[in-house]
Amino acid sequence: MIKLKNIVKTYDTPNGSVHALKDINLEIKRGEIYGIIGLSGAGKSTLVRCINMLERPTSGSVIVNGKDLTTMTESQLREARKDIGMIFQHFNLLSTSTVYDNIAFPLKLAGKSKEEIKAKVEPLLKLVGLENKAHQYPSQLSGGQKQRVGIARALANDTKVLLCDEATSALDPQTTKAILELIRDINKNLQLTVVVITHEMQVIKDLCDKVAVLDHGVIAENGTVLEIFTNPKEPITKEFMSVLSSNELPAAYRNGKVHKEYIKDATMLLRLTFIGESADNPVIAGLIRKFPELDISILFGDLSQIQMVQFGRMIIGLDGKEDQIKDAIKSLMEQDLKVEVIGYVQRRTHATA
Ligand SMILES: Nc1ncnc2c1ncn2[C@@H]1O[C@H](COP(=O)(O)OP(=O)(O)OP(=O)(O)O)[C@@H](O)[C@H]1O
């Protein structure tokens, strides 16, 4: 559905050239929800704006629905852009127009009649759950309702691709969840291809099928969300993952120096990742039975689903003799789960607030 081939975008500024995108290659299939995650300045907005040619790439081609947008004239581009809707962090609604007129706006631009507009806008209002708000103005709506208007407007031209540029970054967690659910439903029901730009791994986890990690204008790694979450390879990806799990450890273990080598009276921390059926295995019970002299404590546990596959994460602490700890790790590694040694941490008995 979307093919980005060798996309380069360089901005020439008075202070020199900024290489925002350096040879990006990406393929997004029809009906996929594809996340692009990166830190501030990584090039996310530039990349998403290249997909609808709000930014013209310096070189490379952008192919959407089989058509190369980079070779089009302005009028061909205006036509092709009808297939591509976009929603924004700050909604970008017309403040002096009602909800109805905001959604009708792209249809008016396309020269549709009043009747045609009504036939489109009314079902869209229903789709986003705003039937009762048609005659209100954006200032009378909550953030989540404003984004619903943004979504309905983006879909008005029978859009095939929806671009979401930090679409939930201005919303509270509960509203974010509802908007992500709405996008998922629309994706399923309308077979819409969705590109999601975000700096939050949680959004990727809750919404996307695939993800590309953008770092300084290049794709550091990409794959299915399950692959990337269960086996992140690049340091930047691991950094994003650690933000998700930064509060995993109890306070007494946080901020302590992590030693790679055994130290006496310290706790060995292990991160265990269970995927699929292995999430149901009584791994810890087995470990306690096998190593009764070890002190085994569960410091963090979380079970969720990614793309309908069970995904469990756990941090355990092992206290005991070095050779027994090593045997326990070996025994865990022989099982159907991923074992990551965090290191030895001295528990802070007098944790400060
Ligand atoms: N119009 C522009 N002129 C000059 N430089 C630009 C322009 N737009 C973006 N840049 C630069 O290109 C790089 C990528 O910016 P971009 O906005 O795409 O990143 P981003 O990942 O979306 O960041 P953020 O999350 O902060 O918006 C940055 O160094 C930015 O300063």
The ligand as a MOL file (V3000), in Angstrom:
LIG
                    3D

  0  0  0     0  0            999 V3000
M  V30 BEGIN CTAB
M  V30 COUNTS 31 33 0 0 0
M  V30 BEGIN ATOM
M  V30 1 N 11.2490 22.9320 8.1190 0
M  V30 2 C 12.4230 22.5750 8.6550 0
M  V30 3 N 13.5360 23.2970 8.4310 0
M  V30 4 C 14.7160 22.9380 8.9440 0
M  V30 5 N 14.9070 21.8450 9.7090 0
M  V30 6 C 13.8390 21.0840 9.9810 0
M  V30 7 C 12.5340 21.4040 9.4720 0
M  V30 8 N 11.6560 20.4660 9.9100 0
M  V30 9 C 12.3740 19.6050 10.6580 0
M  V30 10 N 13.6800 19.9640 10.7020 0
M  V30 11 C 14.7650 19.2470 11.3880 0
M  V30 12 O 14.7600 17.9030 10.9260 0
M  V30 13 C 15.0310 17.0020 12.0030 0
M  V30 14 C 13.8640 16.0300 12.1440 0
M  V30 15 O 12.7190 16.7600 12.5880 0
M  V30 16 P 11.2710 16.1120 12.7850 0
M  V30 17 O 10.3460 17.2020 13.2150 0
M  V30 18 O 10.9300 15.3380 11.5830 0
M  V30 19 O 11.5660 15.1120 13.9860 0
M  V30 20 P 10.5360 14.3920 14.9550 0
M  V30 21 O 11.0740 13.0320 15.1920 0
M  V30 22 O 9.1590 14.5150 14.4140 0
M  V30 23 O 10.6810 15.2580 16.2730 0
M  V30 24 P 9.5300 15.8120 17.2610 0
M  V30 25 O 8.9570 14.6010 17.9370 0
M  V30 26 O 10.2930 16.7040 18.1980 0
M  V30 27 O 8.5530 16.5430 16.3880 0
M  V30 28 C 15.2660 17.8730 13.2320 0
M  V30 29 O 16.6550 18.0790 13.3590 0
M  V30 30 C 14.5560 19.1740 12.8840 0
M  V30 31 O 15.1770 20.2550 13.5400 0
M  V30 END ATOM
M  V30 BEGIN BOND
M  V30 1 1 1 2
M  V30 2 1 2 3
M  V30 3 2 2 7
M  V30 4 2 3 4
M  V30 5 1 4 5
M  V30 6 2 5 6
M  V30 7 1 6 7
M  V30 8 1 6 10
M  V30 9 1 7 8
M  V30 10 2 8 9
M  V30 11 1 9 10
M  V30 12 1 10 11
M  V30 13 1 11 12
M  V30 14 1 11 30
M  V30 15 1 12 13
M  V30 16 1 13 14
M  V30 17 1 13 28
M  V30 18 1 14 15
M  V30 19 1 15 16
M  V30 20 2 16 17
M  V30 21 1 16 18
M  V30 22 1 16 19
M  V30 23 1 19 20
M  V30 24 2 20 21
M  V30 25 1 20 22
M  V30 26 1 20 23
M  V30 27 1 23 24
M  V30 28 2 24 25
M  V30 29 1 24 26
M  V30 30 1 24 27
M  V30 31 1 28 29
M  V30 32 1 28 30
M  V30 33 1 30 31
M  V30 END BOND
M  V30 END CTAB
M  END
